[in-house]
Amino acid sequence: MAIAQLTSRIDAVKIYAAGATIARIAALRLTPDSLPEQVEIAGLPLALDDTSVRVRVEIDGGNVPIASDIRIGLAVPPPSETPNPPADEELRAAKAEVQRLEDIIALINNEIAVLSGLEVPNRPDGETGKAPPPSPMSARLALANFSDEQIRARMQEKRETLEMLRQAQENLAYLQLKQTLASTAKDARPNELRKTAIVSLTYEGEFNTEQQTQLVIEYFVPGARWTPTYVCRLDSANSTANIAVRALICQRTGEDWSGVRLELSTALPMTWCALPELPSLRLGKAQPVVRKTGWRRPPIGAEILFEDYD
């Protein structure tokens, strides 16, 4: 039989000095034709203590299902569909194209710098006592026009090459993104991992009518703290003072506690305590209480009894 998926919500949180106990509620609808043998509650925090999980079924009247077994597992989200990674030859060709265009732009910048450095020669100096030589105006204008035309041509070529470089860089970034997505498609991030609880249910008696039940699951998480703060308000007119206590809560369990009923406790959630020993009641004549013997040294040669197990 398929496992029924249940949606749960946090009903109450009890915060201790270190850690918290979470109570979740999941609605379970039982009909005579649908009595699931196993139900699954997903979306539990990754930090919960597996040994602290408790489950019970609550119902108003009627036969109550019994939660006979519970298993805690790890729920990994399925990988999303990603396009096929690009071939290595295609990626190398895209990188080579970007490098080629960058080299062309560097060459154009060098040519523009050389053309900008061309200087139109001044009018030559004549000999002393003679008329100055004619100015080579046509040659000077031709050189200036040549420099301007070549610079404009290089600037136009640079603009076209920059546009080609932009497209080549976008193509290279797209190929690298496809390769990254393909390489990390099967790796779930830590914040995506959750735990899931699979509860086995047993039924006693007959279920002739539809019943609404609640599955309550409780577990302990260590990532929660709270500390008290005290506020004192003085009223000078009435000579009174009001002291209020507030709680500052911090938690990193991966759950949303907004609008949840909170309980605070200063006790430790898990501590060792010895069970009390109740005195026995005996019938008959009162007898003195036998004193318990303290620790005694084990008898000599007791290790011989365990030589067969060595």
C-alpha positions, -999 to +999 in steps of 0.1 A: +000+000+000+012+035-008+023+058+020-001+086+026+015+120+026+003+144+054+007+181+057+017+193+092+018+226+110+036+237+142+011+239+171+032+246+201+069+252+210+084+247+245+117+264+248+142+252+275+174+268+287+190+249+258+169+235+230+132+233+224+104+207+220+082+211+189+047+198+186+033+194+151-003+185+141-013+167+109-049+161+100-057+125+091-090+116+074-102+080+079-129+064+059-141+028+058-125+025+023-093+043+032-073+032+062-037+039+055-012+016+071+016+041+068+017+079+068+045+102+061+051+137+076+078+155+057+094+189+062+109+182+096+141+201+105+174+185+099+187+191+134+160+172+153+170+145+177+158+112+162+156+095+197+132+122+210+105+118+184+071+108+199+038+102+180+002+099+192-032+099+175-060+121+189-096+116+181-130+127+196-147+094+202-147+062+181-119+038+176-084+053+180-057+041+156-025+031+173+009+044+162+029+012+164+061+022+147+080+053+135+110+056+113+130+088+107+146+093+073+163+120+052+142+136+025+163+149-005+145+171-030+146+157-066+170+173-090+156+199-113+158+193-151+188+211-166+200+213-202+228+191-214+263+205-206+282+221-235+310+202-251+346+210-241+354+220-277+325+244-278+337+260-245+373+263-256+362+278-289+341+304-271+371+313-249+394+316-279+369+339-297+368+362-267+406+363-265+409+370-302+385+399-301+403+413-270+436+411-289+420+430-319+408+458-296+442+461-281+458+463-316+433+490-326+440+510-295+477+508-303+471+520-339+450+549-326+477+559-303+503+558-331+481+579-354+473+604-327+511+608-322+517+619-358+526+656-358+522+679-388+557+694-395+561+731-391+571+755-419+608+751-426+632+778-415+649+798-443+685+808-446+696+841-431+692+870-455+670+851-479+633+848-484+616+821-465+609+789-485+573+782-495+551+764-470+542+728-479+506+734-471+492+707-493+514+681-478+506+692-443+468+691-450+471+657-466+489+644-435+463+658-411+434+645-432+451+611-434+455+610-396+419+620-390+404+596-415+424+567-401+415+575-365+378+577-375+381+544-393+398+527-363+372+541-339+344+527-361+362+493-362+366+494-325+329+500-319+320+471-341+346+449-324+334+459-289+298+448-299+312+415-312+332+411-279+300+417-259+281+390-277+311+366-274+313+372-237+276+366-232+279+334-252+308+323-230+290+332-198+259+312-210+280+281-218+298+284-184+264+287-166+251+256-184+282+237-174+278+248-137+242+239-136+249+205-151+277+198-126+256+208-095+222+195-106+224+164-083+239+182-053+212+193-028+221+224-008+222+220+030+192+242+035+172+220+011+176+188+032+148+179+055+139+149+077+108+129+073+089+106+097+071+075+085+045+063+110+029+028+109-007+027+121-027-003+134-065-004+137-086-022+162-123-026+157-144-015+127-145+019+111-180+023+096-181+060+094-158+088+083-136+101+112-113+131+115-082+125+135-051+143+144-016+130+143+006+147+169+043+144+165+068+159+191+105+161+188+135+180+203+158+204+184+189+219+200+191+251+180+170+274+203+177+296+233+158+322+253+168+347+279+147+369+302+148+407+303+133+428+330+116+462+327+109+484+357+084+513+353+083+539+380+052+560+387+063+590+408+028+602+412+015+571+429+049+560+443+046+526+426+067+505+404+058+478+379+082+451+370+076+432+338+095+402+324+101+397+287+117+369+268+142+372+240+141+341+218+166+331+191+164+299+171+180+285+140+161+253+135+150+260+100+113+264+110+090+294+111+076+300+146+055+330+137+021+329+154+029+297+174+020+292+210+052+294+231+061+280+265+092+289+284+111+268+309+143+273+328+149+236+332+173+215+312+155+193+287+176+162+292+193+155+326+201+124+345+181+117+376+180+086+398+146+070+404+135+071+440+133+039+458+100+033+477+102+014+510+085-020+509+054-027+530+056-059+549+030-077+570+040-091+604+062-081+632+083-050+627+119-057+620+148-033+619+157-020+585+187-038+570+215-014+562+228-016+527+264-027+523+288-004+506+312-011+479+332-042+484+363-054+466+356-082+441+368-117+453+402-129+443+403-151+412+370-139+397+386-133+363+391-171+360+353-174+355+356-155+322+386-172+307+364-193+284+352-161+266+387-148+259 
